Amino acid sequence: MGTDPVGHPDPAATHLHALAKLVHAQRGRMTNRQRAEGAHFLVARWTWSLRRGRRSLAVWTGAAAMTAALAALTLLAIQRDRTRPIACVVEGGRLGAGGVVEAETSKGAKLEFSDGTEVTLSPDAHTQVRAVDRHGARVYLTSGSAHADVAHIDGARWYFDAGPFSIHVTGTAFTVAWNPADEQLDVDMERGTVEIDGPLSDRALPLRSGQHLTVRMRERETVVRERGETPADPRGSAGAADTPAPPAAILDAPDIPPATSRAKANATGNGDRHWASALARGEIDSILSDAERSGVDTCLANASASDLAALADAARYGRQDDIARRALTSLRKRFPGSSVARDAAFLLGRLEEAAGDATKASSWYGLYMTESPNGTYAPEALGRNMNIVQALYGADRARDVARDYLLRFPGGTYATRAQALAHPP
């Protein structure tokens, strides 16, 4: 315990010692996030005080040592928790059969995960926790809205499914809402980035801090705008204000998603089931049900390339990864050399990456780049492979991939990370 310049016990040091004992006693009743934030606050508060010169050197040294010890204890607790599956508790409700969240109050429920992630559900939300492991969880929103604050931890893998859409996040805060009656998805980003897969696009849509996404399935319209901008009126100018709204980036989906459109050009099978058109209308469940009724093996062996591509997309969006993997593999086997077969290599990489098999994912991304060096997915495949190589083999191995990325796609999504790898400080 510290003393003042004349040898008397320093009150601040006494209070710090008492505070440390209190924090240590409370650790068992605090979440990981509360422990981390508390330790960070303690360090910051005493650093500020010490910079004002109001503490002796002895107190400075004691405070630094004690707060560092508290921070270390907190970090150790979080690291220890990461060796076990993440736990989930429901505030204001409980987890029922199949992971269904059953709210016990009209205020809605809140999911609290042991890694510090919190998901606050609206009163009308229908939610299911589909899977939980040590890296994250998959939460499915049938209807209503949810505010997610995902803890930023290396290696985290979190997925939030809303209707036919899937949102992949690492450390992010955002609100997602799905209205099944209107078939409308809204995602409002507070911080971080996410990638959104859905039936109106053959590639993941990135969304960053400060952006708002609206997808209207019926109008086949995807709108990305900055938070605070007035949304465009999909019905036209009737009833619009005299002052035009700030411009928004409007991406109109074609009648058939590009992937299935390319597949249709290569269709050679008999008895086309028109799954590509059904996919464009968002009829994910009907495609999967039709395949089950007809027999998945029969469909994989006899369906046209366009139907196989549509089945693979429907299975990916419906989180039927095994069927998606089989359909994509069948595309490559039955229609070798076609554009849809080459694209299947990238999509297989995405499936393996989501499943946590980085080595297989890297192999598929590398194969796609070999077969389609200038293909639609080339920037994404090379960028993802760069991240995987760094995670598996370190920055030195990833440096060549980063330089290749900057040479080919200097303005790409992964350019900032590639710059940091290619030109380390």
PLY file of the C-alpha trace (Angstrom):
ply
format ascii 1.0
element vertex 425
property float x
property float y
property float z
element edge 424
property int vertex1
property int vertex2
end_header
0.00 0.00 0.00
1.43 3.45 -0.94
2.37 6.39 1.27
2.51 10.15 0.77
5.84 12.09 0.67
6.06 12.27 4.50
5.35 8.61 5.07
1.64 8.71 5.92
-0.68 6.18 4.25
-2.07 7.67 1.08
-5.92 7.69 1.17
-6.11 7.11 -2.57
-3.94 4.02 -2.32
-6.10 2.74 0.55
-9.23 3.25 -1.49
-7.64 1.56 -4.49
-6.73 -1.45 -2.38
-10.29 -1.68 -1.05
-11.69 -1.29 -4.56
-9.48 -4.08 -5.86
-10.72 -6.40 -3.11
-14.31 -5.50 -3.93
-13.82 -6.14 -7.65
-12.20 -9.47 -6.92
-15.12 -10.46 -4.67
-17.66 -9.45 -7.31
-16.03 -11.29 -10.21
-18.23 -14.33 -9.77
-21.38 -12.22 -10.21
-20.17 -10.26 -13.26
-20.29 -11.11 -16.94
-17.11 -11.33 -18.99
-17.93 -8.02 -20.64
-18.52 -6.32 -17.27
-15.20 -7.64 -15.93
-13.30 -6.44 -19.00
-14.99 -3.03 -19.06
-14.47 -2.61 -15.32
-10.77 -3.37 -15.56
-10.34 -1.03 -18.51
-12.19 1.73 -16.64
-10.04 1.23 -13.54
-6.83 1.49 -15.56
-8.04 4.55 -17.47
-9.33 6.36 -14.36
-6.12 5.96 -12.41
-3.93 6.78 -15.39
-5.83 10.07 -15.74
-5.39 10.84 -12.05
-1.70 10.05 -12.06
-1.06 12.21 -15.10
-2.36 15.17 -13.11
0.56 14.64 -10.76
-1.50 14.21 -7.60
-0.03 10.87 -6.57
3.37 9.95 -5.31
5.67 7.65 -7.23
4.91 4.87 -4.76
1.18 5.19 -5.35
1.77 5.39 -9.11
3.72 2.15 -9.01
1.20 0.42 -6.73
-1.77 1.55 -8.81
-0.21 0.42 -12.04
0.69 -2.97 -10.65
-2.70 -3.53 -9.06
-4.75 -2.45 -12.06
-2.53 -4.50 -14.37
-3.15 -7.51 -12.13
-6.90 -6.93 -12.26
-6.81 -6.62 -16.03
-4.77 -9.82 -16.24
-7.29 -11.67 -14.07
-10.08 -10.48 -16.33
-8.23 -11.49 -19.48
-7.40 -14.88 -18.00
-11.07 -15.47 -17.20
-12.12 -14.63 -20.75
-9.41 -16.82 -22.28
-10.37 -19.68 -20.00
-14.01 -19.32 -21.06
-12.98 -19.53 -24.75
-11.75 -23.10 -24.23
-15.30 -24.24 -23.52
-18.55 -23.87 -25.49
-20.14 -20.48 -25.03
-22.98 -20.52 -22.51
-26.27 -18.71 -23.03
-28.81 -17.49 -20.49
-32.12 -15.77 -21.19
-33.12 -12.71 -19.21
-36.89 -12.34 -19.11
-37.52 -15.78 -20.58
-36.10 -19.22 -21.16
-34.86 -21.55 -23.88
-37.51 -24.06 -24.81
-37.39 -27.19 -26.96
-35.15 -26.86 -29.99
-33.59 -23.64 -28.68
-36.80 -21.62 -29.10
-36.69 -18.46 -27.00
-39.81 -18.18 -24.86
-40.27 -14.68 -23.42
-41.93 -14.54 -20.00
-42.76 -10.83 -20.06
-44.34 -8.41 -22.51
-41.05 -6.52 -22.70
-39.33 -9.24 -24.70
-36.28 -11.28 -23.76
-32.53 -10.76 -23.79
-29.92 -13.38 -24.65
-26.67 -13.08 -22.69
-23.73 -15.19 -23.88
-20.69 -15.93 -21.76
-18.30 -14.26 -24.24
-20.04 -10.93 -23.60
-22.34 -10.97 -26.62
-25.86 -9.68 -25.95
-28.96 -9.97 -28.13
-32.01 -7.92 -27.12
-35.27 -9.13 -28.68
-38.35 -7.08 -29.45
-41.60 -8.15 -27.72
-42.94 -9.58 -31.01
-39.73 -11.43 -31.92
-39.87 -15.15 -32.62
-36.34 -16.45 -32.15
-34.45 -19.72 -32.01
-30.87 -20.40 -30.89
-29.97 -23.05 -33.44
-26.37 -23.81 -32.48
-23.74 -22.74 -29.96
-20.06 -23.66 -29.83
-16.88 -22.11 -28.43
-16.58 -19.74 -31.40
-20.08 -18.28 -31.42
-23.68 -19.16 -32.16
-26.34 -19.19 -34.85
-29.51 -17.27 -33.97
-32.59 -17.51 -36.18
-35.17 -14.70 -36.29
-38.50 -15.87 -37.72
-40.12 -12.46 -37.26
-39.72 -9.28 -35.26
-36.42 -7.52 -34.54
-33.27 -8.06 -32.52
-30.42 -5.79 -31.46
-27.12 -7.68 -31.41
-23.94 -6.50 -29.71
-21.37 -9.16 -30.59
-18.15 -9.27 -28.58
-15.07 -8.70 -30.72
-12.92 -11.77 -30.04
-10.42 -13.31 -32.46
-11.80 -16.41 -34.12
-15.44 -15.58 -33.34
-18.06 -16.89 -35.78
-21.58 -15.58 -35.32
-24.54 -15.95 -37.69
-27.94 -14.30 -37.48
-30.53 -15.78 -39.84
-33.61 -13.71 -40.66
-36.10 -15.35 -43.00
-34.11 -16.49 -46.07
-31.18 -14.19 -45.23
-28.01 -14.96 -43.28
-25.83 -12.33 -41.58
-22.22 -13.22 -40.77
-20.60 -11.10 -38.05
-17.47 -11.09 -35.87
-17.45 -8.06 -33.57
-20.38 -5.83 -34.43
-23.40 -3.96 -33.11
-26.47 -3.83 -35.32
-30.24 -4.21 -35.40
-31.96 -6.71 -37.70
-35.68 -6.91 -38.42
-37.60 -9.38 -40.58
-41.25 -8.95 -41.54
-42.46 -12.22 -43.12
-45.84 -10.76 -44.09
-44.24 -7.99 -46.17
-41.12 -10.07 -46.95
-38.88 -7.20 -45.90
-35.46 -7.27 -44.23
-33.92 -4.27 -42.46
-30.38 -4.17 -41.05
-29.15 -1.04 -39.26
-25.41 -0.92 -38.56
-24.04 0.83 -35.48
-20.44 -0.29 -35.77
-18.31 -2.96 -37.41
-19.09 -4.81 -40.62
-21.29 -7.73 -41.63
-21.86 -9.80 -44.76
-25.39 -10.69 -45.79
-26.33 -13.66 -47.96
-29.78 -13.77 -49.48
-31.88 -15.00 -52.41
-31.68 -11.77 -54.46
-27.93 -11.89 -55.02
-25.35 -14.54 -55.83
-22.73 -12.89 -53.65
-22.55 -11.72 -50.04
-23.43 -8.05 -49.57
-21.02 -6.22 -47.23
-22.45 -3.62 -44.86
-20.35 -1.23 -42.75
-20.79 1.13 -39.81
-23.43 3.79 -40.34
-25.27 2.03 -43.16
-28.87 0.82 -43.32
-29.99 -2.00 -45.59
-33.55 -2.61 -46.71
-34.46 -5.60 -48.88
-37.99 -5.83 -50.30
-38.46 -9.33 -51.66
-41.70 -8.62 -53.49
-40.37 -5.56 -55.30
-37.04 -7.36 -55.82
-35.26 -4.28 -54.54
-32.18 -3.86 -52.36
-31.49 -0.40 -50.92
-28.35 0.63 -49.03
-28.28 4.11 -47.52
-26.48 6.00 -44.80
-28.17 6.09 -41.41
-30.36 9.17 -41.10
-31.08 9.44 -44.81
-34.72 9.45 -45.87
-35.50 6.10 -47.52
-36.54 6.15 -51.14
-40.26 5.65 -51.76
-40.63 2.37 -53.70
-44.06 3.45 -54.95
-42.69 6.41 -56.92
-43.05 10.15 -56.48
-46.71 10.17 -55.44
-47.00 11.76 -52.02
-43.28 12.53 -51.87
-42.04 15.67 -50.15
-41.18 18.75 -52.22
-37.54 18.47 -51.17
-35.95 15.35 -52.65
-34.47 12.81 -50.26
-30.69 12.34 -50.14
-29.59 9.84 -52.78
-29.45 6.20 -51.78
-27.63 3.36 -53.50
-30.41 1.28 -55.08
-29.50 -2.10 -56.46
-32.37 -3.58 -58.47
-32.18 -7.34 -58.64
-32.73 -8.90 -62.07
-35.58 -11.30 -62.68
-33.17 -14.18 -62.07
-30.10 -13.93 -59.83
-26.85 -13.75 -61.84
-25.61 -17.14 -60.63
-28.74 -18.95 -61.70
-28.91 -16.90 -64.90
-25.46 -18.13 -65.86
-26.46 -21.63 -64.86
-29.51 -21.55 -67.12
-27.33 -20.85 -70.12
-25.54 -24.12 -69.38
-28.61 -26.19 -68.60
-28.49 -29.51 -70.42
-30.62 -31.71 -68.19
-34.16 -32.88 -68.94
-37.37 -31.90 -67.20
-36.40 -28.39 -65.98
-38.17 -27.78 -62.69
-37.98 -23.98 -62.99
-36.26 -23.73 -59.62
-34.29 -20.72 -60.86
-37.53 -18.75 -61.23
-38.78 -19.99 -57.87
-35.51 -18.89 -56.28
-35.89 -15.43 -57.79
-39.29 -15.20 -56.09
-37.72 -16.20 -52.77
-39.49 -19.59 -52.62
-36.69 -21.28 -50.72
-38.79 -23.79 -48.80
-40.74 -24.89 -51.85
-37.52 -25.73 -53.73
-36.19 -27.78 -50.83
-39.54 -29.52 -50.32
-39.74 -30.36 -54.01
-36.25 -31.85 -53.92
-37.12 -33.94 -50.87
-40.31 -35.24 -52.50
-38.50 -36.14 -55.72
-35.51 -37.56 -53.90
-32.37 -35.49 -53.46
-30.15 -38.14 -55.04
-32.41 -38.29 -58.11
-32.31 -34.51 -58.45
-28.54 -34.42 -58.11
-28.17 -37.03 -60.85
-30.75 -35.72 -63.33
-31.52 -32.05 -62.74
-30.38 -29.40 -65.19
-27.48 -27.14 -64.35
-29.84 -24.24 -63.66
-31.91 -26.37 -61.30
-28.83 -27.66 -59.51
-27.51 -24.13 -59.06
-30.89 -22.99 -57.74
-31.07 -25.99 -55.38
-27.57 -25.18 -54.07
-28.53 -21.55 -53.47
-31.80 -22.49 -51.78
-29.99 -24.97 -49.54
-27.36 -22.37 -48.60
-29.99 -19.77 -47.76
-32.06 -22.39 -45.92
-28.97 -23.46 -43.93
-29.12 -26.98 -45.39
-25.36 -27.05 -45.87
-25.12 -30.77 -46.64
-27.56 -30.51 -49.56
-25.83 -27.33 -50.77
-22.45 -29.04 -50.69
-23.76 -32.07 -52.60
-25.48 -29.92 -55.22
-22.36 -27.83 -55.82
-20.20 -30.96 -56.03
-22.64 -32.45 -58.54
-22.43 -29.28 -60.64
-18.67 -29.61 -60.87
-18.85 -33.30 -61.72
-21.68 -33.19 -64.28
-20.92 -29.87 -65.98
-17.11 -29.55 -65.88
-15.67 -26.41 -67.43
-18.94 -24.47 -67.33
-19.10 -21.09 -65.63
-21.58 -22.38 -63.07
-19.22 -25.26 -62.21
-16.34 -22.82 -61.76
-18.47 -20.61 -59.50
-19.33 -23.70 -57.46
-15.69 -23.87 -56.34
-15.99 -20.47 -54.66
-19.32 -21.33 -53.05
-17.88 -24.59 -51.72
-15.11 -22.50 -50.19
-17.69 -20.33 -48.46
-19.41 -23.40 -47.06
-16.18 -24.86 -45.70
-15.13 -21.52 -44.22
-18.49 -21.19 -42.45
-18.10 -24.75 -41.18
-14.71 -23.87 -39.69
-12.52 -25.90 -42.06
-10.08 -23.20 -43.13
-7.76 -25.60 -44.96
-10.51 -26.91 -47.26
-11.84 -23.39 -47.77
-8.40 -22.18 -48.85
-8.09 -25.06 -51.32
-11.42 -24.22 -52.92
-10.62 -20.49 -53.13
-7.26 -21.33 -54.72
-8.94 -23.63 -57.23
-11.47 -20.94 -58.12
-8.67 -18.43 -58.73
-6.91 -20.95 -60.97
-10.05 -21.65 -62.99
-11.51 -18.11 -62.98
-8.71 -15.57 -62.33
-10.96 -12.80 -63.64
-14.25 -14.28 -62.49
-17.06 -12.60 -60.61
-15.83 -13.89 -57.26
-12.11 -13.33 -57.87
-11.67 -10.33 -55.49
-13.63 -12.06 -52.74
-11.86 -15.41 -53.18
-8.40 -13.85 -53.10
-9.22 -11.62 -50.13
-10.69 -14.44 -48.10
-7.79 -16.71 -48.95
-5.37 -13.99 -47.79
-7.07 -13.91 -44.38
-7.03 -17.68 -44.11
-3.35 -17.97 -45.06
-2.48 -15.40 -42.41
-4.52 -17.24 -39.76
-3.04 -20.64 -40.65
0.55 -19.81 -41.52
1.27 -16.28 -40.32
1.81 -12.88 -41.84
4.96 -13.83 -43.75
3.13 -16.42 -45.84
0.18 -14.11 -46.35
2.35 -11.21 -47.55
2.67 -12.55 -51.10
-1.09 -13.07 -51.31
-1.64 -9.53 -50.04
0.69 -8.07 -52.68
-1.10 -10.04 -55.39
-4.42 -8.70 -54.12
-3.21 -5.09 -54.21
-1.84 -5.56 -57.70
-5.09 -6.99 -59.01
-7.70 -5.21 -56.87
-6.18 -2.02 -55.41
-9.61 -0.63 -54.54
-11.11 -3.90 -53.32
-12.87 -4.65 -50.06
-9.75 -6.25 -48.57
-7.31 -3.56 -49.77
-6.79 -1.99 -46.33
-5.90 -5.29 -44.74
-3.73 -6.22 -47.71
-1.84 -2.94 -47.35
-1.13 -3.67 -43.69
0.19 -7.14 -44.56
2.16 -6.13 -47.64
3.78 -3.09 -46.00
4.11 -3.76 -42.25
5.34 -0.87 -40.07
0 1
1 2
2 3
3 4
4 5
5 6
6 7
7 8
8 9
9 10
10 11
11 12
12 13
13 14
14 15
15 16
16 17
17 18
18 19
19 20
20 21
21 22
22 23
23 24
24 25
25 26
26 27
27 28
28 29
29 30
30 31
31 32
32 33
33 34
34 35
35 36
36 37
37 38
38 39
39 40
40 41
41 42
42 43
43 44
44 45
45 46
46 47
47 48
48 49
49 50
50 51
51 52
52 53
53 54
54 55
55 56
56 57
57 58
58 59
59 60
60 61
61 62
62 63
63 64
64 65
65 66
66 67
67 68
68 69
69 70
70 71
71 72
72 73
73 74
74 75
75 76
76 77
77 78
78 79
79 80
80 81
81 82
82 83
83 84
84 85
85 86
86 87
87 88
88 89
89 90
90 91
91 92
92 93
93 94
94 95
95 96
96 97
97 98
98 99
99 100
100 101
101 102
102 103
103 104
104 105
105 106
106 107
107 108
108 109
109 110
110 111
111 112
112 113
113 114
114 115
115 116
116 117
117 118
118 119
119 120
120 121
121 122
122 123
123 124
124 125
125 126
126 127
127 128
128 129
129 130
130 131
131 132
132 133
133 134
134 135
135 136
136 137
137 138
138 139
139 140
140 141
141 142
142 143
143 144
144 145
145 146
146 147
147 148
148 149
149 150
150 151
151 152
152 153
153 154
154 155
155 156
156 157
157 158
158 159
159 160
160 161
161 162
162 163
163 164
164 165
165 166
166 167
167 168
168 169
169 170
170 171
171 172
172 173
173 174
174 175
175 176
176 177
177 178
178 179
179 180
180 181
181 182
182 183
183 184
184 185
185 186
186 187
187 188
188 189
189 190
190 191
191 192
192 193
193 194
194 195
195 196
196 197
197 198
198 199
199 200
200 201
201 202
202 203
203 204
204 205
205 206
206 207
207 208
208 209
209 210
210 211
211 212
212 213
213 214
214 215
215 216
216 217
217 218
218 219
219 220
220 221
221 222
222 223
223 224
224 225
225 226
226 227
227 228
228 229
229 230
230 231
231 232
232 233
233 234
234 235
235 236
236 237
237 238
238 239
239 240
240 241
241 242
242 243
243 244
244 245
245 246
246 247
247 248
248 249
249 250
250 251
251 252
252 253
253 254
254 255
255 256
256 257
257 258
258 259
259 260
260 261
261 262
262 263
263 264
264 265
265 266
266 267
267 268
268 269
269 270
270 271
271 272
272 273
273 274
274 275
275 276
276 277
277 278
278 279
279 280
280 281
281 282
282 283
283 284
284 285
285 286
286 287
287 288
288 289
289 290
290 291
291 292
292 293
293 294
294 295
295 296
296 297
297 298
298 299
299 300
300 301
301 302
302 303
303 304
304 305
305 306
306 307
307 308
308 309
309 310
310 311
311 312
312 313
313 314
314 315
315 316
316 317
317 318
318 319
319 320
320 321
321 322
322 323
323 324
324 325
325 326
326 327
327 328
328 329
329 330
330 331
331 332
332 333
333 334
334 335
335 336
336 337
337 338
338 339
339 340
340 341
341 342
342 343
343 344
344 345
345 346
346 347
347 348
348 349
349 350
350 351
351 352
352 353
353 354
354 355
355 356
356 357
357 358
358 359
359 360
360 361
361 362
362 363
363 364
364 365
365 366
366 367
367 368
368 369
369 370
370 371
371 372
372 373
373 374
374 375
375 376
376 377
377 378
378 379
379 380
380 381
381 382
382 383
383 384
384 385
385 386
386 387
387 388
388 389
389 390
390 391
391 392
392 393
393 394
394 395
395 396
396 397
397 398
398 399
399 400
400 401
401 402
402 403
403 404
404 405
405 406
406 407
407 408
408 409
409 410
410 411
411 412
412 413
413 414
414 415
415 416
416 417
417 418
418 419
419 420
420 421
421 422
422 423
423 424
